[in-house]
Structure formats: C-alpha cells, structure tokens
Amino acid sequence: MSCPSPPTPTTSPQQASDLISQLAALKASENLESDSTARNTALALSKKLPAALEGPLNQATELVFKPFITVTARIAVDLNIFSLIVEEGTRDRLVSSAKLAEKNGGEEVLISRILRVVASIDFVLEAGDNLWSANETTTAMASELIAAGHRFDLLVVSAVSSLKYLRETPHQIPTSPTDGFVQYAHQTKLPFFSYLTTRPSLFRDFNLFMGSTMGSHEYSWEWWDVKGRLLEGGDVLFVDVAGGRGHDLQGFVEKLKGMSKAVLDGIGEELDGRVRRMEHDFFKRQPVVGTQVYFLHHIPHDWSDVYRHKILTHLREAMTPGYSRLLIHDLVLPDMGATELQTRFDFTMMTLNGGMERSRSQ
Ligand SMILES: C[S@@+](CC[C@H](N)C(=O)[O-])C[C@H]1O[C@@H](n2cnc3c(N)ncnc32)[C@H](O)[C@@H]1O
C-alpha cells in the first residue's frame, strides 16, 4: 500500500510578483507613515507574500513548527535576555552570549541557540559571532508590561489541552466558566478569574499585561469623542466596570477634565481625588445607579452568552433611560473575512473562559 503523495511544492511567481507590484504601487501613492488604511492594506498584502514565495507545501509544514518560536521567546523572557541586551548592548556596544550567561546563569550555548531563533525573526540584532544588540522590538520585549504577557502562559498551556478536552466532550464549545480548557488543563473547578487569585504572580502578570493588550492600537478614550459625546454634570459620571488597573479610566479622566467623579470597579490605584475604587461582582446588582456612563472594556467577550446577558441585565437595571449610556469596547468581527488577529483573539477567549469574539450578526 502506498502513502498518498504530498501536493507538488510549487511556488506562485506570478502571484508573488503581483503582490510586490501592488505593494510598490501603494508605497508610491500613499503615505504609509500617516495613513493607517494604507498601512493595513500593505500589511494584508505582505501576509500573502510568504505563501506565494514559498509555496503551499512549505507553508503547511512550517505551521507545525511555529509554536517553537513563541516558546523560545518565552524562555528568553524567563532568562531576562531581552532586558539584558537592552541594558548591555546597543548598536555600538555589542553583548556576547558569554556575558549574558554570566548575568543570568543560563548555559552559554543555550543562550546562543535561543538568540539565533529570536534574531531570525528580527527580535534582536545578530551583530557578529555570538554577539548581539538591541533593536526596537528587543526594547518592546524588554518592557515589563509585554514581558508579563509572555510570562502569562497559562492560556497557551490550556490551549494545548483543548485537543483532548474537545475529543472528550465531543467537540462542544465550552460555555461554563467552571468547566473549560483552563479547568481541564489545571485540574481545577475554579472559574478562570478565581483560579488566578490562587496564583498571585500569574495574576499580577495578567493585570500588568491587560494594560498593554492594545499594543500600539489606540485606546477608546484616544479616538472616541469623549468631550463632545458625553454630557457634563452629574454626581458620578463614569463607572469603569471591572476596570482592572484603571488604565482606561485614567485616560478618560485626563480627557474629561470637567468630569466630577468616576468609579473604578477594579483593583487599581486611586488615580486622584475624583476616582473612587469599589469592589463589585458584576453578576450582582450594580450599586452605582443612574450614572451617565457605564464602560466595559474587554468584558463581554470573556463570557458565553448566558453570563454576558447577566452582566448586561444588571447594568440595564442601573441605567436611567435617556440619560445613562453603555460604552462597550470589544472587537466586532466582520461576518466574513476576519483577520488573523481577530480570529486569534476569538480562540483566546474560548480558552480563557468559554468566551467569544462576536461577529456583527452574532
Ligand atoms: C479581561 S479583564 C479586563 C480588565 C479591564 N477592563 C481592561 O480592559 O484591561 C477582565 C476583568 O474582569 C474582572 N472580573 C472577572 N469576574 C468578575 C466579576 N464576577 N465581577 C467583577 N469583575 C470581574 C477580572 O478581575 C478582570 O479584571
């Protein structure tokens, strides 16, 4: 009996050259620096290039090995390699693997092998034989907020377990916060957010990272017409429901200088005299009634429909018709043609808490 033969490993030179021409035309006609639509188009075209240049067989095979890139970067974060290179190495001053090993106690050859991987994706500069220096991505990786995201590997570990979970269910989407991928992988019945409180360093990393999940995308208080669209006055103007560290509220407070008071429903610091911190379970009655704005950032997407409805029902009951507004900052996926980033987030939510990034019609 013979094995089925793999598809012919053809590249598509015509398709590649079409893509390159489209990119060149875009560069000529648009200002990539200031025009985000042109940048997004360029990004979408450039993502199609590898398939055209490498051919389908390489593309399909490479996907098998892609997780090793993420895992290697995660080890580099653990060994503090990005921070050490930023501290020790600049374009003029290179840092050797031996020096890094001396600083972090890792085996020198391991460090070189890790750095070969991250240099191959331009996360550090390979400046000589076992000599490294920092570029802008190294600096981003060295930031404590981003490093926290890499350390927060509970989700990836849980996603790997999802294969077995789904075979057993069989292949039903998890919807209960006490019986999903996280619980299966970590042998717990605690909901994700309660489980986190039993792992303080992970919980700290989660909260740190939540303040930077937008990357360089704009926060809602940056692009939304806060001043023009919010009425002035009212005693308590703004409730950031489950606001985490309060990074959003800080932005809103700064934009809305006339805002009299705000409530941060989260674990953050008191920002100034205007912000009151409050502990509240959003599955219970909302205690701050009749406020002008209730804000939910990255909340409904954490939950399956039944729980999402409970959260929204409590807020509806607290709102004054014709006065209160509900602002939701979540992704809305297009009904067709979602981007890789959007689809990745959807599976992240399924893993985290049986949640979902919803499309326009969902
Ligand atoms: C994905 S984070 C979003 C935090 C913040 N809004 C942001 O955008 O960074 C979800 C938040 O919901 C909080 N949370 C989870 N269950 C909750 C509950 N039952 N009541 C109130 N907050 C809850 C978590 O502690 C966490 O801070």
The ligand as an SDF file (V2000), in Angstrom:
LIG
                    3D

 27 29  0  0  0  0  0  0  0  0999 V2000
  -10.1600   40.8460   30.6100 C   0  0  0  0  0  0  0  0  0  0  0  0
  -10.0340   41.7290   32.1050 S   0  0  0  0  0  0  0  0  0  0  0  0
  -10.4090   43.3570   31.5720 C   0  0  0  0  0  0  0  0  0  0  0  0
   -9.9350   44.4170   32.5420 C   0  0  0  0  0  0  0  0  0  0  0  0
  -10.0080   45.8670   32.0250 C   0  0  0  0  0  0  0  0  0  0  0  0
  -11.3820   46.2790   31.7380 N   0  0  0  0  0  0  0  0  0  0  0  0
   -9.1230   46.0400   30.8220 C   0  0  0  0  0  0  0  0  0  0  0  0
   -9.6140   46.2500   29.7140 O   0  0  0  0  0  0  0  0  0  0  0  0
   -7.9130   45.9420   30.9870 O   0  0  0  0  0  0  0  0  0  0  0  0
  -11.4880   41.1690   32.9020 C   0  0  0  0  0  0  0  0  0  0  0  0
  -11.6640   41.7210   34.2970 C   0  0  0  0  0  0  0  0  0  0  0  0
  -12.9100   41.2260   34.8140 O   0  0  0  0  0  0  0  0  0  0  0  0
  -12.7340   41.0390   36.2070 C   0  0  0  0  0  0  0  0  0  0  0  0
  -13.7940   40.1300   36.6840 N   0  0  0  0  0  0  0  0  0  0  0  0
  -13.9290   38.8100   36.4430 C   0  0  0  0  0  0  0  0  0  0  0  0
  -15.0310   38.3170   37.0450 N   0  0  0  0  0  0  0  0  0  0  0  0
  -15.6220   39.3640   37.6700 C   0  0  0  0  0  0  0  0  0  0  0  0
  -16.8100   39.5010   38.4390 C   0  0  0  0  0  0  0  0  0  0  0  0
  -17.6280   38.4720   38.6850 N   0  0  0  0  0  0  0  0  0  0  0  0
  -17.1230   40.7420   38.9080 N   0  0  0  0  0  0  0  0  0  0  0  0
  -16.3410   41.8030   38.6480 C   0  0  0  0  0  0  0  0  0  0  0  0
  -15.1940   41.7420   37.9330 N   0  0  0  0  0  0  0  0  0  0  0  0
  -14.8370   40.5300   37.4400 C   0  0  0  0  0  0  0  0  0  0  0  0
  -11.3410   40.4900   36.3180 C   0  0  0  0  0  0  0  0  0  0  0  0
  -10.7920   40.6440   37.6120 O   0  0  0  0  0  0  0  0  0  0  0  0
  -10.5870   41.3340   35.2710 C   0  0  0  0  0  0  0  0  0  0  0  0
  -10.0470   42.4880   35.8410 O   0  0  0  0  0  0  0  0  0  0  0  0
  1  2  1  0
  2  3  1  0
  2 10  1  0
  3  4  1  0
  4  5  1  0
  5  6  1  0
  5  7  1  0
  7  8  2  0
  7  9  1  0
 10 11  1  0
 11 12  1  0
 11 26  1  0
 12 13  1  0
 13 14  1  0
 13 24  1  0
 14 15  1  0
 14 23  1  0
 15 16  2  0
 16 17  1  0
 17 18  1  0
 17 23  2  0
 18 19  1  0
 18 20  2  0
 20 21  1  0
 21 22  2  0
 22 23  1  0
 24 25  1  0
 24 26  1  0
 26 27  1  0
M  CHG  2   2   1   9  -1
M  END
$$$$
